[in-house]
Amino acid sequence: MRKLFIKRQIIFCLIFTFLTSCDNSSIRENNIDEKEIIAYYPGGKDLIDQYDLKGITQLIYSFLHLKGNKLAVDNEEDSLTIVHLVNLKNKYPKLKILVALGGWGGCKTCSDVFSTVDGREEFASSTAKILEDYNLDGIDLDWEYPVIPGVPGHKYQDEDKDNFTDLIIRLNDYLASEHIISFAAGGFDSFLEKSIDWDKVMPLVDHVNIMSYDLYSQTKTGHHTPLYSVNTDSYSVDSAVRYLTKIGIPKSKIIVGAAFYGRIWENVADINNGLFQNAKFRKAISFNKLDNLDDGFKFYWDETAKAPYAFNKTKNEFLSFDNKESVSLKAKYVIDQELKGIMFWQLGEDLSSNGLLEAIKNRIYKN
C-alpha cells in the first residue's frame, strides 16, 4: 500500500542517518523536518512566471471539474497551463504539481456522482489517468461541502460522509504509491463535526488543507482569517487545529491556510473602528490590489486575533485581510505547533516580489 511505501522511506532514512551520522541538513534533504508551503493557483500559464517558486513544495492547479463521472480538464487553455506548471519542475526540482477538483461553485454534481459505486470508481480511474498523462504528483479534493450546505442550489446529503470515505479508498486503489492525496476542509464547526469521517479518512491521505479563511459573517464585520479566535463564537486557524488534534488527528497531517486576499464590508457603523458591526459584505480584494484602496482607510491590528483590519470612516467600509505580519505569525504557529505546513489561496493575488509568500518563506526557512 502507498502508506507502507512512505513508512519504509522514513525507516530507511533513519537507518541511513544512524549509520552515516548524517547531519540535520541531510535529514531535511530527505523531507523529515521540511514544512510544506502549498500554493493554490487558478491562473494562466504565463502569470506564474513572475513568481519565485523556490521554497514552495506544492503548487495546486485549481480547478478541474467533473464531466459525467470523470475528472476532466475543462479546455485547451487549462491543459496548456498544467503542462507549463509541470515543466516548472525542471527549474524547481523539489516542486510537486497537483490538480484540484471543485472549488466554490465547482462541485455541483459531486454529491450525486459520488453517491454511487460506479461514480466513485470512474472518478478514481479517470484521476489516475490524468495524473499519468500529465506527469502530475497528486490530487486535492475541494468539495464544498459534503453533508452540509455550500453553494446555494448544490445538493448535499448525509450519505456524503461515507461516500467521501469510499472515494478516498478508491483513489488509494488506483493511484501510485508516490501520488499525493489531500483535501480541503472548511475551518468552521459544522464542516469539522459533520462532513468527514476523520478516523477513517486521515490514515488514507497525506494531509488536510484547512481553509482557515472566509470564516466570518456576510452580515457582520470581523476577522475572516485570524490566527486566534477573539471569543467562543468565532473561528480561527487555532480553533480548527485544536478541534482536529483533540479528536486525534496527527499534527503531522495538518496544513493551515492563509488568505492572499481581503474582504470588504459596506454600510458599517463608525463604532469600534468598524469591528464587529452589522454590515453587508461587498467584495473580495486581492492583496496585490490593496495599494489601490481609497486613502480614507485607516489600518489597525488586533492583538488577540493576531490579525490586521482597516476602516474607512468616510465610506463606512471595513476591510479584513492577511498582511506580512499575520502570515509570518501563521508560519511561526506551524513551526511552534509542529504542524505539517501552511497553504494559501491564491498565488496570483500576491505581489511578484516582497509579498506574502516571501514573508512565509522567510519565517519557515529562518528556522
C-alpha positions as CSV (number, residue, x, y, z in Angstrom):
1,M,0.0,0.0,0.0
2,R,1.0,3.6,-0.6
3,K,1.3,4.4,3.1
4,L,3.6,1.4,3.7
5,F,5.8,2.7,1.0
6,I,6.1,6.1,2.8
7,K,6.8,4.4,6.1
8,R,9.6,2.3,4.5
9,Q,11.2,5.5,3.1
10,I,11.2,7.1,6.6
11,I,12.6,4.0,8.2
12,F,15.3,3.8,5.6
13,C,16.3,7.4,6.1
14,L,16.5,6.9,9.9
15,I,18.7,3.8,9.5
16,F,20.9,5.7,7.0
17,T,21.2,8.7,9.3
18,F,22.3,6.4,12.2
19,L,24.8,4.5,10.1
20,T,26.4,7.5,8.4
21,S,26.0,10.1,11.2
22,C,24.4,12.4,8.7
23,D,23.7,15.9,10.0
24,N,20.5,17.9,10.2
25,S,20.8,19.2,6.6
26,S,20.8,15.6,5.4
27,I,17.6,14.9,7.3
28,R,15.9,17.9,5.8
29,E,17.0,16.8,2.3
30,N,15.1,13.6,2.9
31,N,11.9,15.6,3.8
32,I,11.8,14.5,7.5
33,D,11.7,18.0,9.0
34,E,10.7,20.1,6.0
35,K,7.5,22.1,6.3
36,E,5.1,22.2,3.4
37,I,4.4,25.5,1.7
38,I,1.4,24.9,-0.6
39,A,0.2,27.4,-3.2
40,Y,-3.2,27.2,-4.9
41,Y,-3.1,28.6,-8.4
42,P,-6.1,29.2,-10.7
43,G,-4.2,31.5,-13.2
44,G,-3.0,31.0,-16.7
45,K,0.3,29.6,-17.9
46,D,2.1,33.0,-18.2
47,L,1.1,34.7,-14.9
48,I,3.0,32.1,-12.9
49,D,6.4,33.1,-14.3
50,Q,6.6,36.4,-12.4
51,Y,6.9,34.5,-9.1
52,D,9.9,32.9,-7.4
53,L,8.7,29.4,-6.6
54,K,11.8,28.3,-4.7
55,G,10.7,27.0,-1.3
56,I,7.2,26.2,-2.5
57,T,6.7,22.4,-2.0
58,Q,3.3,22.0,-3.8
59,L,1.6,24.0,-6.5
60,I,-2.1,23.1,-6.9
61,Y,-3.7,24.0,-10.2
62,S,-7.3,25.0,-9.4
63,F,-9.7,23.7,-10.6
64,L,-10.6,20.7,-12.6
65,H,-14.2,19.6,-12.7
66,L,-16.5,16.6,-13.2
67,K,-17.6,15.7,-16.7
68,G,-20.1,13.0,-16.1
69,N,-18.4,10.7,-13.5
70,K,-14.9,11.5,-14.7
71,L,-12.4,14.1,-13.6
72,A,-11.8,16.3,-16.7
73,V,-9.5,19.1,-17.9
74,D,-12.0,21.7,-19.0
75,N,-10.4,23.1,-22.1
76,E,-7.2,23.5,-24.0
77,E,-6.1,26.6,-22.0
78,D,-6.2,24.6,-18.8
79,S,-4.3,21.8,-20.5
80,L,-1.5,24.1,-21.6
81,T,-1.3,25.7,-18.2
82,I,-0.9,22.3,-16.5
83,V,1.8,21.3,-19.0
84,H,3.6,24.6,-18.2
85,L,3.3,24.1,-14.5
86,V,4.7,20.6,-14.7
87,N,7.6,21.8,-16.8
88,L,8.5,24.2,-13.9
89,K,9.8,21.2,-12.1
90,N,12.8,21.4,-14.4
91,K,13.7,24.8,-12.7
92,Y,12.4,23.8,-9.2
93,P,13.2,20.1,-8.8
94,K,11.6,19.8,-5.3
95,L,8.3,21.2,-6.5
96,K,5.2,18.9,-6.7
97,I,2.4,19.8,-9.1
98,L,-1.1,18.7,-8.2
99,V,-4.6,19.4,-9.6
100,A,-7.7,20.1,-7.5
101,L,-11.2,19.1,-8.1
102,G,-14.1,21.5,-7.5
103,G,-13.7,24.7,-5.5
104,W,-16.5,27.0,-4.5
105,G,-19.2,26.6,-7.2
106,G,-17.2,23.8,-8.9
107,C,-18.7,20.7,-7.4
108,K,-22.4,21.0,-8.2
109,T,-22.7,17.3,-9.2
110,C,-20.3,15.9,-6.6
111,S,-23.0,14.6,-4.2
112,D,-24.8,12.8,-6.9
113,V,-21.7,11.4,-8.7
114,F,-20.1,10.2,-5.5
115,S,-23.3,8.6,-4.3
116,T,-22.8,5.5,-6.5
117,V,-20.1,2.9,-6.5
118,D,-19.7,3.3,-10.3
119,G,-19.4,7.1,-10.0
120,R,-16.6,6.8,-7.4
121,E,-14.9,4.1,-9.3
122,E,-14.9,6.0,-12.6
123,F,-13.7,9.2,-10.9
124,A,-10.8,7.4,-9.3
125,S,-9.7,5.7,-12.5
126,S,-10.0,8.9,-14.5
127,T,-8.0,10.8,-11.9
128,A,-5.2,8.2,-12.2
129,K,-5.2,8.6,-16.0
130,I,-4.9,12.4,-15.8
131,L,-2.1,12.2,-13.3
132,E,-0.3,9.7,-15.5
133,D,-0.9,11.6,-18.8
134,Y,0.3,14.9,-17.4
135,N,3.0,13.6,-15.1
136,L,1.3,15.1,-12.1
137,D,2.1,14.4,-8.4
138,G,-1.3,14.2,-6.9
139,I,-4.9,15.2,-6.4
140,D,-6.6,17.7,-3.9
141,L,-10.3,17.3,-3.4
142,D,-12.1,20.6,-2.8
143,W,-15.8,19.6,-2.4
144,E,-17.6,22.5,-0.8
145,Y,-19.3,20.7,1.0
146,P,-20.1,17.1,1.8
147,V,-23.2,16.8,4.2
148,I,-23.7,20.5,4.9
149,P,-24.9,23.4,2.7
150,G,-22.4,25.1,0.5
151,V,-23.2,26.9,-2.7
152,P,-27.0,27.6,-2.9
153,G,-28.7,25.0,-5.0
154,H,-25.9,22.5,-4.8
155,K,-27.1,19.1,-3.5
156,Y,-25.8,17.8,-0.1
157,Q,-26.9,14.8,1.9
158,D,-26.0,12.8,5.0
159,E,-24.6,10.0,2.8
160,D,-21.9,12.3,1.5
161,K,-19.8,11.5,4.6
162,D,-19.5,7.8,3.9
163,N,-19.3,8.3,0.2
164,F,-16.3,10.7,0.6
165,T,-14.5,8.0,2.7
166,D,-15.1,5.4,0.0
167,L,-13.9,7.8,-2.6
168,I,-10.6,8.2,-0.8
169,I,-10.3,4.4,-0.5
170,R,-10.8,4.0,-4.3
171,L,-8.3,6.8,-5.1
172,N,-5.8,4.8,-3.0
173,D,-6.5,1.7,-5.0
174,Y,-5.9,3.4,-8.4
175,L,-3.2,5.9,-7.7
176,A,0.5,5.1,-7.5
177,S,2.1,5.0,-4.0
178,E,4.0,8.2,-4.7
179,H,0.9,10.2,-5.6
180,I,-0.3,12.8,-3.0
181,I,-3.9,12.7,-1.9
182,S,-5.2,15.7,0.0
183,F,-8.4,17.5,0.6
184,A,-9.6,21.0,1.6
185,A,-11.6,21.3,4.8
186,G,-13.8,24.1,6.0
187,G,-12.4,25.7,9.1
188,F,-15.7,26.0,10.9
189,D,-17.6,23.7,13.3
190,S,-20.3,22.3,11.0
191,F,-17.8,21.0,8.5
192,L,-15.3,19.8,11.1
193,E,-18.1,18.0,13.0
194,K,-20.3,16.6,10.2
195,S,-18.6,16.4,6.8
196,I,-15.7,14.0,7.3
197,D,-15.2,10.6,9.0
198,W,-11.8,11.7,10.3
199,D,-10.8,8.4,11.8
200,K,-11.3,6.6,8.6
201,V,-10.1,9.3,6.1
202,M,-6.9,10.6,7.6
203,P,-4.9,7.4,7.6
204,L,-5.6,7.3,3.8
205,V,-4.5,10.8,2.8
206,D,-1.2,12.7,3.0
207,H,-2.8,15.7,4.7
208,V,-5.8,18.0,5.1
209,N,-5.7,21.7,4.0
210,I,-7.7,23.7,6.4
211,M,-9.4,26.6,4.7
212,S,-9.0,29.0,7.6
213,Y,-10.3,31.9,5.7
214,D,-13.8,33.3,4.9
215,L,-14.5,32.5,8.5
216,Y,-16.8,35.5,9.3
217,S,-20.3,36.5,8.6
218,Q,-21.6,38.1,5.4
219,T,-23.8,40.5,7.6
220,K,-21.3,41.4,10.3
221,T,-17.7,42.6,10.2
222,G,-14.9,40.6,11.7
223,H,-11.6,38.9,11.0
224,H,-12.1,36.5,8.1
225,T,-8.7,34.7,8.5
226,P,-7.5,35.2,12.1
227,L,-4.8,33.1,13.8
228,Y,-6.7,33.0,17.1
229,S,-10.4,33.3,18.0
230,V,-11.5,36.5,19.7
231,N,-14.4,34.8,21.5
232,T,-16.0,31.4,21.9
233,D,-18.3,32.1,18.9
234,S,-15.6,32.8,16.3
235,Y,-13.4,30.5,14.2
236,S,-9.7,30.7,13.5
237,V,-6.6,28.8,12.5
238,D,-6.1,27.8,16.1
239,S,-9.7,26.7,16.8
240,A,-9.6,24.3,13.8
241,V,-6.3,22.9,14.8
242,R,-7.4,22.4,18.4
243,Y,-10.5,20.6,17.2
244,L,-8.6,18.2,14.9
245,T,-5.9,17.5,17.5
246,K,-8.5,16.9,20.2
247,I,-10.1,14.1,18.1
248,G,-6.7,12.5,17.5
249,I,-5.6,13.8,14.1
250,P,-1.8,13.8,13.9
251,K,-0.3,17.3,13.7
252,S,2.0,15.9,11.0
253,K,-1.1,15.8,8.7
254,I,-2.5,19.3,9.3
255,I,-1.9,22.2,6.9
256,V,-3.3,25.6,7.9
257,G,-4.5,28.3,5.5
258,A,-3.7,31.9,4.8
259,A,-5.6,34.3,2.6
260,F,-3.9,36.3,-0.1
261,Y,-7.0,38.5,-0.4
262,G,-9.2,40.6,1.8
263,R,-12.9,41.0,2.3
264,I,-14.7,44.4,2.3
265,W,-18.0,45.1,4.1
266,E,-20.1,48.3,3.5
267,N,-22.7,50.2,5.5
268,V,-20.6,49.8,8.6
269,A,-21.3,51.9,11.7
270,D,-18.5,54.2,13.0
271,I,-18.1,52.2,16.2
272,N,-15.1,50.3,17.4
273,N,-13.2,51.2,14.2
274,G,-15.9,49.2,12.3
275,L,-15.1,45.9,14.0
276,F,-17.9,43.5,14.9
277,Q,-20.6,45.8,13.5
278,N,-23.7,44.9,11.4
279,A,-22.9,45.4,7.8
280,K,-23.2,43.9,4.3
281,F,-20.4,42.0,2.6
282,R,-19.4,43.9,-0.6
283,K,-16.5,42.2,-2.3
284,A,-13.1,40.5,-2.1
285,I,-9.9,42.3,-3.0
286,S,-6.5,40.8,-3.9
287,F,-3.6,41.5,-1.6
288,N,-1.7,42.9,-4.6
289,K,-4.5,45.5,-5.1
290,L,-4.5,46.8,-1.5
291,D,-2.3,49.7,-2.5
292,N,-5.1,51.0,-4.7
293,L,-7.5,51.3,-1.8
294,D,-9.1,54.6,-1.1
295,D,-6.9,56.9,1.1
296,G,-9.7,57.0,3.7
297,F,-8.8,53.6,5.1
298,K,-7.0,53.6,8.4
299,F,-5.3,50.4,9.5
300,Y,-5.3,48.6,12.8
301,W,-4.0,45.4,14.5
302,D,-6.0,43.1,16.7
303,E,-3.5,41.7,19.2
304,T,-5.9,38.9,20.3
305,A,-6.7,37.6,16.8
306,K,-3.2,38.4,15.5
307,A,-4.9,39.9,12.5
308,P,-4.9,43.3,10.7
309,Y,-8.0,45.2,9.7
310,A,-8.9,48.6,8.3
311,F,-11.8,51.0,8.5
312,N,-12.9,53.9,6.2
313,K,-15.0,56.3,8.2
314,T,-15.9,58.4,5.1
315,K,-17.3,55.5,3.1
316,N,-18.3,53.3,6.1
317,E,-16.3,50.4,4.8
318,F,-14.5,47.7,6.7
319,L,-11.6,45.5,5.5
320,S,-10.3,42.2,6.9
321,F,-7.2,40.7,5.3
322,D,-3.8,39.0,5.9
323,N,-0.6,41.0,5.8
324,K,3.1,40.1,6.1
325,E,3.0,40.1,9.8
326,S,-0.1,37.9,10.1
327,V,1.1,35.3,7.6
328,S,4.5,35.2,9.3
329,L,2.8,34.5,12.6
330,K,0.8,31.8,11.0
331,A,4.0,30.2,9.7
332,K,5.5,30.5,13.2
333,Y,2.4,28.8,14.6
334,V,3.0,25.9,12.2
335,I,6.6,25.6,13.5
336,D,5.7,26.0,17.2
337,Q,2.8,23.5,17.0
338,E,4.8,21.1,14.8
339,L,2.2,21.0,12.1
340,K,2.9,19.8,8.6
341,G,2.8,23.2,6.9
342,I,0.9,26.2,5.5
343,M,-1.1,26.7,2.3
344,F,-2.7,29.8,0.8
345,W,-5.4,30.9,-1.6
346,Q,-4.0,32.0,-4.0
347,L,-0.6,32.8,-5.6
348,G,-1.9,35.1,-8.4
349,E,-3.1,37.6,-5.8
350,D,0.3,38.1,-4.3
351,L,2.9,40.8,-5.3
352,S,5.5,39.5,-7.7
353,S,8.2,40.2,-5.1
354,N,8.4,41.2,-1.4
355,G,4.8,39.9,-0.8
356,L,3.1,37.4,1.5
357,L,4.8,34.4,0.0
358,E,8.2,35.9,0.8
359,A,7.1,36.6,4.4
360,I,6.0,33.0,4.8
361,K,9.3,31.6,3.3
362,N,11.3,34.0,5.5
363,R,9.7,32.6,8.6
364,I,9.7,28.9,7.6
365,Y,13.3,28.8,6.3
366,K,14.6,31.1,9.0
367,N,14.0,28.1,11.4
